[in-house]
Amino acid sequence: MISEILDWSIRIMDYRLYENVTVRDLIFAFVIILIAYIIAKFIAISLRRSLADKMKKDQLELLVKLVYTVILLIAIVTVTPILGVSLTGLLVAGGIAGIVIGFASQRVVSNLLSGLFLIAERPIKIGDQVVVGNIAGFVEDMNIMSTIVRTYDGLYVRIPNETLFTSSITNPVANVARRFEYQISIRYSDDANKAIEIIKRMIEEHPFALKIPPPRVFVDSLTESGVNIIARIWAPSTAWLDAKMEILWKIKVELEKNGIKIAFPQRLIWFGEEYENKKL
Amino acid sequence: MFGVYNLKDLSIKKGELDLKVEAENGFYSYIRKMGDSEVRKIILKDAEVCLNPVEPVNLPKNITNYLYIGFKNPVLIAPVSSAEVYTTFPIEIGVIIRRENVYEDIDVFSFVNPKFALYGEPRGGVIGRYWEGEVFGKIPQVDPLREGILKLTILNLSHNWCEVSKAVFDVYGMEIYYNEKVVSSIAEMRIHSKRVADTSFVDEPLLNNMKKSIGLYSAKLLPMLSTKFTMEWGV
């Protein structure tokens, strides 16, 4: 009975599927791919663990994807002769199939190519903040077909790479520093020079208000309601929002502490009779 | 103040700094108050605590690994020559716990206010922790809790006079040495032209009786990566 089962198993293993490829070859190829997949996964996890605090997240992700893909490609190249597939033939067939598929699914190919161009041009990277159309948030992942954005309110948004590639992309953190501006309006009765001195001091005291380029504080305009002072401050892109939120309130508090008030919109109306009486 | 302490014996009051460890129900509470900031952490096992100067780029939060020293007065250096000068750098003090030679930083504080500056252009430049340092011809007397001494060897490899008004360093290569009176680091600046120079740190103490600080950055560096910084936006 056992010998019959063994005999039957051997016959199954040796069963020719096509040309010289047997079931045994197919199983062998499958095992190689499986082992390669496990090794690739293991190396990807190990790389993430060991290099997480030594490399930037986007560079690490690129490295992990590269290593993962190379291992799987090696496995595929190894198993193709076992499966009786000629690599040259596969490439030719792949080329022809590519053209056919390309025509049949233009959008998919467009997304794929856009993905490749985005990877090459790198207008954004994982972890960056980005504004594309009416979507704003953090880039969570960049794949070959789409880019994943987590909006500021925590929503998951998948943007096809074609859309991303053909849209204007604003990356607020692509440059290391950025400038922001306040317009502070004080009353005409207040001393503008003193106000400027206080505003400069508040900016100087904040660590993320850059020393170089220096901040600029000046009287910009004399309006109906008050004297407009403009403060232009450079801050590191990664900390500009903290700086912007903190400095303004400190300026307001310090100005008021020194008797300088923020001007309110106001209009003095003199009635004719009242004016005449005043003249008398 | 710098040195190694038993966790339960740690208690330091200096100026506005109040640092202590309280034993509570078998574990330890680390409490550090300074100005408006307060840090409290619970440590579950007894350990040794090292207080030493660390790379000054951690406060108020780590946004860069570059140190930008702007000289109060620019230095002129003759063509194809070298000179040794001393300047200062800001001190940040790291609190690092150690048990069986495994280290972990639990806190960083400083007696000086941090400030940052942009070196270069917003696109392609770098943000550096800014410090304005005076240039001295000999080792200056400074408060080791606030300022460290940086011995800077400037090599002018160009055939022109060069005016040096700043030096930017990558702190991944910074090695800090200290004793009770002096905190120091040694660096080199190789000027290739009026606009381009390389900077790097040298792993040597300034004086004989100095201990090496446990750094927060050197341990994180991949061995094959260079810690040299090329100043391409002027010196």
Interface residues (C-beta under 8 A of the other chain):
Chain A: L51 D53 K54 M55 A174 N175 V176 A177 R178 E205 P207 F208 L210 K211 I212 P213 W234 P236 T238 A239
Chain B: L59 P60 K61 I63 T64 Y68 G70 N113 P114 K115 F116 A117 L118 Y119 P122 R123 G125 V126 I127 Y130 K220 L221 L222
